[in-house]
Amino acid sequence: MRDSIDLEVSHALLEWYDRHARDLPWRVGPVERAAGVRPDPYHVWLSEIMLQQTTVAAVRDYFHRFLARWPTVEALAAAPDQQVMGEWAGLGYYARARNLLKCARVVVEEFNGRFPGTHDALLKLPGIGPYTAAAIAAIAFDRPETVMDGNVERVMARLFDIHEPLPGSKPVLKERAAALTPAVRPGDYAQAVMDLGATICTPKSPACGICPLREACRARVSGTAADLPKKSPKKPKPTRFGHVYLARRADGAWLLERRPDKGLLGGMLGWPGSEWNDSPCEAPPFEADWRPLPGEVRHTFTHFHLILKAHAATLPADFQPADLHVVGKHEFRPSDLPTVMRKAYGLWRGQ
């Protein structure tokens, strides 16, 4: 039998959520849900993939644009890869976009367009890990799964005054969160904890005075809330360097390469270039009258900063290089390029 304190915490949080739930474009709010409206699993899945290591504010517009272009999982599954990758540009972590397409196609081909409703079945789909499987199962299908994101970790660390640093404390934080997850309204509860972390139990200056869990919060009592959760120190990001080559034919066509499926920007079209390392050699894809573009491209990935020198050349209209893609003047869309490649194109335009 669950501890009565756990039940009180869950009940208090759900009462707070009923009054203060955030209005999110992919969410069915507590009033609608109580009236029998069910979340669309496609919307829940799409939002959860987009929200991985990204903020709600950054995702809203992307979510609306995706739904406008691909309103169903069937429509997304049928979309050309490059269009989806281009629409994703700016959200980063392009492996997520590749897996988004893979997952949509598996759901259509193997599940007749219906997402499976259990954690274990969801976990077998491309791009869905333990957190995302738990979130979809809870929010879309009202399964009593324990959903753990950064907001939930922070709430648990403060509620139980846990000082062991992340990521080492993740197992005990999940254990605490699981004990609080109710059998009734688990989907609303999962969203309630995340909303609490995003709006009240914030990383800096938590609003403890208006928190619905203030009486149960051990860190508030001990005065340590603002210091939690503790985190192991991060290693500084290294900086890598490289060269990119923007070649345009006299007829307006551009020459691009498709990057390997694995690795950063996998499978995407972009400008050919050198390796990215501490001291890259210039590596033009072919002989031409290359000229350096003024300025440099600066971009930050998850694990490193990148600085690129850009070079440009104009070629005859009949130039046809091996191993590169010729994209005609009217077919070329900068929006189909990943952000770092768009930045290089911006240097060319501004020369």
N, C-alpha and C positions, 0 to 999 in steps of 0.2 A: 504493500500500500504506500502511495506517495506521501511524503511529509506534508503536513498541513500548511507549513510555511511556504513550500513550493507552490501549492495550490493557491494560496493567497497572493503570491507574487504574480502568477499567471493571470489570475482573475483581475488584479489591479491593472496589469498592463493591457489586457483586452478592453477594459472599461475606458482606459485612456485612449487607446487606438480608435475606439468607436467615436470619440469626440474630435480627435486630432490627426487622423490618418492623412498622410500626404496625398494630394491629387496628382497621380502619375498617369500618363497616357496609356500605359500597358496594364494598369491595375483596375480590378473590380473592387470598389470601395466597400466598407462594411455594411452600409445601408443597402446597396444593390445586392450584395452577397446574401444578406439576411432575407431579401425578397426572392431569392432563388436564382439570381443571375450567376452563371458560372464563368470563370475566366477562360479565355481562349488559350489553349496550350501553346499554339503557335506564337501568340503575342508574348506569353510568359517566357518561352524558350528564347525568342529573338532578343528580348530585353535583357535576359540574364547573360547571354553570350556577349552582347554589347557592353554590359556593365562590368565585365571582368576587368579589374584594374583601371577603371574609368569612372568618372563621376556622373551622377544623374543629370547635372546641367549639360554636360558634354553630349550625352546620349539622346536627349529629347528630340532634337532636330533630325538626327540620323534615323531614329525609330520612325518618325513621321514620314520621312522620305522613302524608307524601305517599304513601309506599308502602302504608300501611294503607288509605288512601282510594282510591288509584289505583294498583293493583299492576302495571299494564301500560301501555304507551304508548297502547294503544287506549282504556283506561279514562280516562286523562288527556285524550286528545283529545276525548272525549265529555262531559267535565265542564263545567258552567256556568262562564262566565268569572268571575263574581263570587265563586264558592266558591273557585276557585283563587287569585284575588287576595287574598281574605281569609285563606286559609291561609298565603299568602306574607308577610303583614304582619309587619313586624319584621326581615325580611331586607334591606329597602331596595331601591333601584334597581328600581323597579316595571316599568321597560321590560323587564327580564329575565323577569318573570312573564308579561308580554304575549307576548313572543317565545317563551317556553316553550310556551304554548298553540299559537301559530302553528306552531312547529316540530313539535310532537306531531301536529298535524293534517296537516301536509305529509307526515310519515313514514307516517302511516296511509293517506292518500289516494293518495300517489304512489309509495310504496315498500312497500305492503302490510304496514306495521307493522314493517319491518326497517330499521334504520339503515344507510346506506351505509358501506362500510368504508375508504374512502380519504380522505386529507386534502382533496383538491380537491372531492370530492363533498360531504363534510361542510361545507365552507366555504360552500356554496351554500344551506344551510339557515338559516332565520331564527334570529337570536340567537347564531350560532356564528361566532366570529372565528378568527384564526390560532392563538392559543394553545389555545382549546377544541378546534378541529379536530385539532390535533396531539396533544392529550392523549387524545381519544377514539380516534383512529386507533392511537396507541401502546398505550394501556392495554386497550382493548376488542378490538382487532384485531391487536395485536403488530406494528404497522408501525414501521419504524425512523425515526420522526419526532423532531424536536428540540422538546422541551416546555420552554417558558420561563415560569416564574412568578417571584415575588419570591425564593423560596427558591433556585431554580436560579441566578438572577442573582447572589445573594450568594455561593453556593458558587464560581461561576466567577470572580467578582471576586477572591476570596481565593486560590483555587487558583493563579491566574495573576498575582496581585498587580497588578491593573489599577486605576489610580487615576483614570482619567477619570470624571467624575461621571455618574450617571444623570440623565436618560434618554439622554444623548448616547452613552453607552458600550454601549447595547443591541445594536447590530449586531456589535461585536467580541465581546461576551459570548456572543451566539448562535452566532457562528462557532466559538468555543472549545467550546461545549457540543455543537455538531454533530460536531466532530471526535472527541468522546468517546463518542457514541451508538453502541452496538454493533449489529451485524446480528443477533446471537443474544440473545434475551430483551429486546428493546428496551422492551416494556411494563413489565417488572419494573425495568429500569434507570431509566426515567423516574420511577417511583414511588420508587426508591431515592434519587435525587438530591433529590427533594422531601422525603423523610423525613430525609435527612441535614441539610438546611437547617432543618427544623422542630425537630429534636431535639438535634443536635450543633453544627452550624455556625450557631448562633442569632444574631440581630441583636446582642445584648449578651452579653458573657462567653462566647464560644464555647469549647466543651470540646475544645480542640485536642489535649489529652493522650490522649484516647480516640478520636480521629477516625481512620477507616480510611485517610484520604488524607493523614495528617500528614506522611509522608515526602516526598510529592510537592508539598505546598502551599508555594508560594513566599512567600505572605504570612506564614505561620508562621515561616519561616526569617528573613524580614526584620523580623519583629515588628510588622507592620502589620495583622494580621488583624482586630483589634477596630475599626479605623478604616474598614474597607471593608464594603460598597461606599460610595463617596462619592456624595452626592446634591446636586443643585443646590438652593439654598434655596427653600422654598415661600413663596408669597404668603399673607399672613394671610387667613382667611376673613372676608368681610364679613357684616354682620348686616342682615337684611331684616325688615320688620314688616308686619302685616296684621290683618284682622278676619274672624271667622267668625260665622255666625248659625245657632243651633240652634232650630228651630221645631218644636213638637210640638202636634198637634191634641188636642182634648178627648177624642177616642176612642183616644188613645195612638199614633196614627200619626205618623211623622216625615217631614219634608220635606227631601229631599236633591237634589243636582245631580250629574250625571255630568260629569266633567272631560273636556276635549278629548283625543282619542286621542294627540296629540303633546304632549310636555312632561312635567313632573313629575307623577307620579300619574296618568298618562294613562289615560283610559278608566275610572277608578275612581269609585265613588260617594263623596260626601263632603258636608260642610256647605257651602252657598253662602257666598261671602265676597268680599272685596276683592282687588285685586291685591297682590302681595307686593313691596314696594320700600322706599325710605328713608323716605318720608312718605306712607303710604296714606291715602286718604280713607275715611270710613265709607261703606259701600255696602250697606245692607240690601236684600235681594232683593224686598221688598214692604213696604208700610206696616203697622206693628204696634206694639204696646207693648213695644218691645225694652228689656231691662234688662241691664246689664253683669254678667257673672259674676265673682265674686272670683278673683283670681289671674290667671295668664297661661299660655299654652301655649308651651313652649320645645322646639324640635326642631332637629336638625342634619342637613342634607343634605350631599352630597359637596362642594359648592362654596360653601355659605353656611349661616349660622345663621339661624333663623327664630323670631320672637316674635309670637304672635297674641293679640289681645284677643278674648274670646268674649262673645257676646251671646245672650240667650235670650228666647223669647216663647211664649205659649200661645195657640192659635187655636181658633175654632169647629170642631166636628167635620165640618162640610160645606165647610170652606175648601179650595179646589182651585186652586192657583196655576198659571199657565202656565210651561212650561219647567222645572218641577221634578218630581221623582219622589215620589210618596206611598208610603211603605213602612209597611205595617200593623204594629200593635203586636206581633203574633205572628210576623211575617216579619222584623222588624228584628233584626239580629244585629251587635252592636258588632265582633265578630271579622271581619266582612266589610269593615270600614273600614281604610284605611291607618293606620299608627301615629300620625301627627300628628293625624288626625281622632279617633282613639280618645282621645287626650289631651284634646281639647276636650270630648268626651263625659264624660270623667272629671271635668272641672270642673263640668259640669252636675249630675252625680250627687252631687258633694260640696258643692253649694251649701247 
